[in-house]
Amino acid sequence: MNIPRKTKVQVKGTEITVLVHHAQDYISLTDIAKHREPNRSDHVIQNWMRNRNTIEFLGIWETLNNPDFKPLEFEGFRNRAGLNSFVLTPAQWIQATHAVGIVSRSGRYGGTFALKDKPQ
């Protein structure tokens, strides 16, 4: 069994968790969002995921790196992104599209993590 481990890095005075799972580094978006809004990091991430540019970036990244990605579900999100009524959580994105670039874990030691992009 491969148990994820966590390390910490300092970025401009902010401690950011790096989750290492299956030899991949996932950077804590939750820690980054806490730097902006300490008590509302989940809202910061949800607002970021409402943005059309964010959805397009995530969709392109998944298309290039994930053979199991569901492009039709992505198109549905992309068409609604930016509308006032559009809400998307990381868990919804992952479940609907089979995304691998973002990991969302609930609970006390959970959070939202993004896969570190590998240099080409």
C-alpha angles and dihedrals in degrees: 000000000000107000115199116239130200131221130178132230129187117232116182091329096314122112111229123191119228114200112207111203126161089352091302126118117228116190118215111249087182092062091048091049090048088060087061099037113009096194100034107045092136090058091049091053093045091050090049090052092052090064116103092220091054093051091048092049093048091047094050092046092050092046090055097042109027122062090188094056114127107227096186092059089047090054090053091054092043092053092053098038114117095023115126090238095051117109125170131175124198090246091054091049093049095045096046099042102027088237118184100183093077128047122194122194126181127212138055096312096033131102142139118294131186123209112250107246113239118234113247 
